[in-house]
Every structure is written in structure tokens, then in C-alpha cells.
Amino acid sequence: MKQNVTQILKDIFTSSGYRIVDSSIADLIAEKDEKKMYIKFSNLLNTSYIEDFAYNIRDGAGLIVATGNASEEQIEFAKQKGVIVWDREELAYQIGNAVLADIEGESIELGEQSAPVEKATEEYIIADDKKKKQNVFAGTKREGENRAIESKSEVKSDVETMPSVENKVIDLRSAPVNITGERAISIAKPHQRDVTNAALKFVPLWKYTYEIQAQRQFRSKIIDIEGDGEGYFNSMNEIFEEFDLPGISNQIEVEVSDYEVKAPIVTKEEATKAIYERIIDQYTRDVKFDNTIGEAIISEHKRISPSKKEIEMEIEMVYLPVWEAKGKRNSVEINATNGEVLLNPVDNDVEIM
């Protein structure tokens, strides 16, 4: 699973003197001597995904760990953008490379760009002289398939039994999952000490955007009612939320068999009615007018509000990824996009601590 490989990569980078930290734009960040390596797990290796990942990296290098096989074109395109790609075979090779270096007492320099083939081969052949440091990024599986590793049978065995990591891309209009389950448990611990695991679920929300332009006349005065905005109406508990959900897309990547897509309870028609009522209530105003008759001042009050016809609204179903960090009796829910602890339970099945 993804968490197993995460731990393996943590061990590799930690043993090389790196400090591991969490990030909102990557699954891991490895830091050493003011250098940063942004590490992200993904099966999405199209050009737009690679460009977005590279664009978000401002102060370091990028590494995408894919659980499938990457094409030469994808690897080359990523390289042009300053991003290294490890697909499944490459990951197995690099883990074996690290294990071999550990057995031979070598230290590994991480974070460099791949070296030329001739240099990488030479360094591997003379590894027994204990003088040269191996570079985990220097040689790739495609450059080193003919290297002599038969004498290291125990290393080969470790690589072949590497835990299977499979991510799945599903067609679901959702905000991205930026927080790992392990990180969600850490966030939940201060709120619920006995949290031991976290389950990922996708909660259906009715996202709406609106614009109002209306006028009301009272006696000789013209009153403008204008405004626009957006919001979310939870389709499970009928609560209005003000989430900040950037990056909503039609596909989302999740760990296989480790997620649940909740079914909506509130229909689009019911949600539309509730949203109209909320908008009208928000823009309803009490207006006071003073009118002088002789020496008397007469105050008049008027309640004005927009009508449904004056509200332009669009509504669509989107999903919020949520980690439910479970304790023995209660749970803590974490927004899987930004790591915020949710104050309201997102569905009726959860008892929040």
C-alpha cells in the first residue's frame, strides 16, 4: 500500500541525513543542507499534471513516484520540467540500490539529477573499493539492466518481495486528496488520543454560485440589491458550509479499497429550494424612511428582498474528501484537502469528539 512505500522512502532519505516533513503540495518533503525534494505519489503522468506539480515547486526538486509503468516520453517530459519520475520498476531498482549500499557500508547522495550512463555504470562496477558514493538518482533501471548484481541474492529477494502499491484514479468531481491518512491521524491525536486508524470518504456537496441584481422603489427612493458569491450545501446533513476547495477536477486519485463515496441524500431540487431561501434571507434588508409632515416626523419601515427570478444561480454536485480518524468511541474528521479539523460532522453516521 501507499503507506508502506511512504515508510520505505522515509527510511531511505532519513538514513542519508534528510529530514522528512509534511506538505500541502506533496506527500513528503525531504530536506538537507537547505535542499528540498518534493515527493508525490501519483498515477497521473499526463503533461498537465506534471506541469502543475513542477509549477508548485518553488524552492527545490520534484520526484513523482508512480505505481504503474511510465513511458519514455513521460519520463523525458518530466525531466524537461525538472521533475524525476520513478515508476514501479524504477522504484524497485532504487530500493535495491539503497539496500545494496547499506550492506556495503556506502552512503547515498540523494537529490541530484541523473548522471550520464557511462559514469553511472563505472561507479557501480567499482563500488567494492568503498571510495565512491552511490547516487540513487544517478542510474535508472533502463541504464543499469546489465549490472552485475547476481552475487547479491539477498538484495534481489528484498526487491522482489516489495509491498504492492496500487493507486486508483476514479471519475469523481472532487477536491484533491492532499493529506495522507498517516498525517490525518497525527492531526487528530490532540483531539482524540486513542485514534489508531483513519478511513477516507468522499462527502457529496451541492456547490452553488450566484449573482443578484435587483432594484426596489419605495416612494421616491430607488434601492439597489446587488451581490454575488458561492457556497456549499451538504447533501447528507443539510448544513451550509463555507469551504475553500481549490483544484476541483473530474478525476481523483485514491488508494485502492481504502475509500468510500457517500451517496447524496438531498436531491438537487430540494437543495435548490433551500439555497434560494438562504440567499433571499441573506439579502433581505430592513429599510427605514423618515417623512416630515408639518412639524411631525413620521418613520416608516420597509422590508425588501430579492425574488428568485432576480437571482442567477448555478448548482453542481462536488465531493469533499474527508479522513475519519477513529478512536474507540468517537471520531475526528479531517478535511483531506487542507488538513483542517471539521467542526460539524459531515454525515449522520459520525459521532464527533
Secondary structure, DSSP 4 states (H G I P E B T S, - for coil): -HHHHHHHHHHHHHHTT-EEE--SSSSEEEEETTEEEEEEE-S--SHHHHHHHHHH--SSEEEEE-SSPPPHHHHHHHHHTTEEEE-HHHHHHHHHHHHHHHHTT--EE-SPPPPPHHHHHHHHHTGGGS-SPEETTT--TTT-TT---TT-HHHHHHHHTPPP--EEEEEEEE----S-HHHHHHHHTTT-TT--EEEEEEEEEEEEEEEEEEEEEETTEEEEEEEEEEEEEETTT--EE----TT-EEEEEEETTSEEEPPP-S-HHHHHHHHHHHHHHHT-EEEEEEEEETTEEEEEEEEE---GGGEEEEEEEEEEEEEEEE-SS-EEEEETTT-PBPSS-SSTT--B-
